[in-house]
Amino acid sequence: MANAASGMAVRDECKLKFLELKTKRNYRFIIFKIENQEVVVEKLGSPEETYDDFSAAIPANECRYAVFDFDFTTDENCQKSKIFFIAWSPDTSKVRNKMVYASSKDRFKRELDGIQVELQATDPSEMSFDIIKARAF
């Protein structure tokens, strides 16, 4: 379960909740944080919540991983959905914190099978709704 490179474990709940988001669409988003050398679920967003709710739930000065289920309509009027993986590493967070998140990211992302778009953000503007929309198409 632990990653030899970063010593990071991923709690089973992370994979379980992601699977529920992907298959049952129980959640709009999931925010994960690293706590005591393991990735844990910090917050689950209900299906009714919006991208603004998601953005507000991410701490401004601390690193996080998140997945967001983005629903959209194509130019051909087809209803689609893409699952985004967002690695949030604000410039204002502690260097050690950024290093731990950076070294664990790929290993954690591999645990979540079904991610379609990855986004790395160090500033809120890098994960604005317009960027999410543009990356979805």
matplotlib code that plots the C-alpha trace (Angstrom):
import matplotlib.pyplot as plt

x = [0.0, 2.8, 4.9, 8.5, 9.6, 7.5, 6.5, 2.9, -0.1, -3.5, -6.4, -8.9, -11.7, -10.0, -10.3, -13.8, -15.2, -13.6, -15.2, -18.6, -18.0, -17.1, -19.7, -22.7, -22.0, -22.7, -20.4, -19.5, -16.0, -13.7, -10.9, -8.0, -5.2, -2.1, -2.3, 0.2, 1.9, -1.3, -3.8, -7.2, -10.6, -11.1, -14.4, -17.1, -19.1, -22.7, -23.9, -25.8, -22.7, -21.1, -17.6, -17.7, -18.5, -15.6, -13.2, -14.3, -13.7, -10.0, -7.7, -5.9, -2.5, -2.3, -1.7, -4.5, -5.4, -8.9, -11.1, -14.0, -16.7, -17.4, -20.7, -21.0, -22.8, -20.9, -21.5, -23.4, -25.7, -24.4, -24.3, -20.8, -18.8, -15.0, -13.3, -10.5, -7.6, -6.3, -3.0, -3.3, 0.0, -0.2, 2.9, 2.0, 2.2, 5.2, 8.1, 8.1, 4.3, 4.7, 7.5, 5.5, 2.5, 4.7, 6.5, 3.3, 1.1, 1.8, 1.5, -1.8, -3.2, -2.5, -4.8, -7.7, -8.5, -10.7, -9.1, -9.5, -7.8, -5.0, -4.5, -1.6, -2.4, -0.3, -2.8, -6.6, -6.5, -4.8, -7.9, -10.6, -13.9, -12.9, -9.8, -11.7, -14.2, -11.5, -9.7, -12.9, -13.4]
y = [0.0, 2.5, 4.0, 3.3, 6.6, 8.9, 6.5, 7.5, 5.3, 5.7, 5.0, 2.6, 5.1, 7.3, 4.7, 3.7, 7.3, 7.9, 4.7, 6.0, 9.3, 7.6, 4.9, 6.1, 9.9, 10.2, 13.2, 16.3, 16.5, 14.9, 16.8, 14.7, 15.7, 14.1, 13.4, 11.3, 9.9, 8.8, 10.3, 10.7, 12.1, 15.6, 16.6, 15.2, 17.5, 16.5, 16.1, 19.5, 21.4, 23.7, 24.5, 27.6, 25.4, 23.2, 26.2, 27.6, 24.2, 24.1, 25.8, 28.9, 28.2, 24.4, 21.7, 19.3, 16.7, 16.9, 15.2, 17.1, 15.6, 18.2, 17.9, 19.8, 19.8, 19.6, 21.7, 18.7, 19.0, 15.8, 15.5, 14.6, 14.3, 14.4, 13.6, 16.1, 15.4, 18.6, 18.9, 22.1, 23.4, 27.1, 29.3, 30.3, 26.8, 25.5, 24.1, 20.8, 20.5, 21.1, 18.5, 15.8, 16.4, 16.6, 13.3, 11.4, 12.7, 10.2, 7.2, 8.5, 9.4, 5.8, 4.6, 6.5, 4.7, 6.8, 10.2, 11.9, 15.3, 16.4, 19.9, 21.3, 24.6, 27.0, 29.9, 30.0, 31.4, 28.2, 26.2, 28.7, 27.4, 28.8, 26.6, 23.5, 24.2, 24.7, 21.5, 19.4, 19.9]
z = [0.0, 0.8, -2.0, -1.5, -3.2, -1.0, 1.9, 1.2, 1.7, 0.2, 2.4, 0.8, 1.3, -1.3, -4.0, -2.9, -3.0, -6.4, -7.7, -6.5, -8.2, -11.4, -11.6, -9.4, -9.7, -5.9, -5.7, -7.8, -6.3, -3.8, -2.0, -0.7, 1.7, 3.0, 6.8, 8.8, 5.7, 4.0, 1.5, 3.0, 1.9, 3.3, 1.7, -0.5, -2.7, -3.4, -7.0, -6.7, -5.8, -8.4, -9.5, -7.3, -4.3, -5.2, -5.6, -2.2, -0.5, -1.5, 1.1, -0.3, 1.3, 1.5, -1.1, -2.0, -4.6, -5.9, -8.5, -10.1, -12.3, -15.0, -16.9, -20.2, -23.5, -26.7, -29.8, -31.2, -28.1, -26.5, -22.7, -21.6, -18.4, -17.8, -14.6, -13.8, -11.4, -9.9, -8.1, -6.1, -4.9, -4.1, -4.2, -0.6, 0.9, 2.7, 0.6, 2.5, 1.9, -1.8, -2.0, -0.3, -2.6, -5.7, -4.9, -4.1, -7.0, -9.7, -7.4, -6.0, -9.4, -10.6, -7.8, -9.3, -12.5, -14.8, -14.7, -18.0, -17.6, -15.3, -14.1, -12.1, -10.4, -8.2, -8.4, -8.5, -12.0, -13.2, -12.3, -13.2, -14.6, -18.0, -18.0, -16.9, -19.7, -22.3, -21.2, -21.4, -25.1]

ax = plt.figure().add_subplot(projection="3d")
ax.plot(x, y, z, "-o")
ax.set_aspect("equal")
plt.show()
